[in-house]
Amino acid sequence: QVQLVESGGGLVQPGGSLRLSCSVSGTAFSLFGMAWYRQAPGKQRELVIGLTDGGWQNYGDFVEGRFAISGDNDENTMYLQMNSLKPEDTAVYYCHRRIGAKDYWGEGTLVTVSS
């Protein structure tokens, strides 16, 4: 059974940094086909950053070079490094993995950017 568990969310001041983690179990780890999404209150879930199966990186326009995705095969973990955070980055961040035609999601971790 594939499971994705996010962690690392919390309260951060504008301009600060945060690193989110997504622990993957139940399947062989690969960064390809994985992504981070987010959902702000009252808004639709949107892509933050991810890698296609072919290795292409996709990201939301709002990323503006501030966020980076990485992975650790030994730890079966995907990371999202977020820098220069803005109040509008406040959202629940979700880890996503597509395997074949099936989508897997974590429960999400809340990031609040506020002074």
Beta strands, then each sheet from edge to edge (+ up, - down):
strand 1: 3-7
strand 2: 10-12
strand 3: 18-25
strand 4: 34-39
strand 5: 46-51
strand 6: 57-59
strand 7: 67-72
strand 8: 77-82
strand 9: 91-99
strand 10: 102-105
strand 11: 109-113
sheet 1: 1+ 3- 8+ 7-
sheet 2: 2+ 11+ 9- 4+ 5- 6+
sheet 3: 2+ 11+ 9- 10+
end
